[in-house]
Amino acid sequence: MTDKFTIEQIKTAFDKSFEGEPDEWDDLRNDFIAELTTPQRTPQVGEAYMHKGDATLYLGDCLDILPSLGKVDAVVTDPPYGIGFGYTGKYVDDGGEKYHELMLSLKQYPLALLQYPEQLIDLCINVFGQPDECLAWVYNSNLPRQFRLWALFGLTADFSCFKQPSKNPECNKVKRLLVNSYDWWEQPQVKNTSIEKSDHPCQIPVSCVERVLKLIGIQSIVDPFMGSGTTGVACANLGRKFIGIEIEPKYFDIACERITAAYAQGRLFA
Ligand SMILES: C[S@@+](CC[C@H](N)C(=O)[O-])C[C@H]1O[C@@H](n2cnc3c(N)ncnc32)[C@H](O)[C@@H]1O
């Protein structure tokens, strides 16, 4: 079909056929157009993007895409772990220098950064200085370290939006960071048996990101290390605008699917 007509021509024809129809049909029309414009095969890096609801997703390197986005209200992200960690058998974040470059690219934005492991915390302090506030996501695991810190730079958290603004100022890690305020909450990790588990090795829980989004209250979010799209799902659930960037086609596809499903579900229960 698209061999004979351009997508623009099909959209125009389709729009005409909806003229005079009730407003409720808009969603149907938008879904049809989204289907039409979503690539049907796994795209190459830099080639694809997808719009769904209030989300725009890019397949590519955030170092290339971030500068083209213009003003960004806030970055909320869980950057690649451990320096030199191979996600799909190849090294995406291939050393301290690259990592430093990635962190520098975020320096200009109000930022909520999930910090893990230790090296990343030290590296972040070198790049960003001390965080303004810290949130600790606590979970059970077999490892001695059972929490990860969300560090806020240029953002403030409204702790009053939760009934339990638990502070733990005696925590050594927090003391070391000398932050202004601190909150923690318990939340299980995504396990292989979790309903939300996708094929991404480092997926974090949607409700963990939702908590951060509620605390910072910003309406428009960018995640430059989108992975399986968890931040995008949280944004869809909370009605926030979202831009996501992911370098691995396999994870980009997972993110597209999860965010599409989140919007579809939102409409079902609306
Ligand atoms: C820790 S994971 C994010 C996981 C995510 N929070 C989730 O719940 O699925 C970091 C992601 O960043 C991606 N990544 C690494 N370097 C990147 C770059 N330069 N640009 C965009 N994405 C990158 C990796 O492929 C990986 O999927």
The ligand as a Gaussian input file, in Angstrom:
#p B3LYP/6-31G(d) Opt

LIG

0 1
 C       20.561000       0.240000      33.179000
 S       19.858000       0.127000      31.607000
 C       18.287000       0.931000      31.795000
 C       17.241000      -0.034000      32.257000
 C       15.882000       0.609000      32.418000
 N       15.831000       1.466000      33.581000
 C       14.788000      -0.429000      32.487000
 O       14.054000      -0.495000      33.504000
 O       14.674000      -1.215000      31.527000
 C       20.730000       1.281000      30.640000
 C       20.394000       1.246000      29.162000
 O       21.157000       2.262000      28.492000
 C       21.432000       1.819000      27.171000
 N       22.550000       2.640000      26.670000
 C       23.877000       2.505000      26.927000
 N       24.582000       3.470000      26.310000
 C       23.675000       4.244000      25.648000
 C       23.783000       5.421000      24.832000
 N       24.964000       5.966000      24.570000
 N       22.642000       5.965000      24.328000
 C       21.422000       5.406000      24.593000
 N       21.257000       4.291000      25.344000
 C       22.378000       3.722000      25.869000
 C       21.744000       0.328000      27.354000
 O       21.552000      -0.390000      26.144000
 C       20.731000      -0.060000      28.437000
 O       19.535000      -0.580000      27.861000

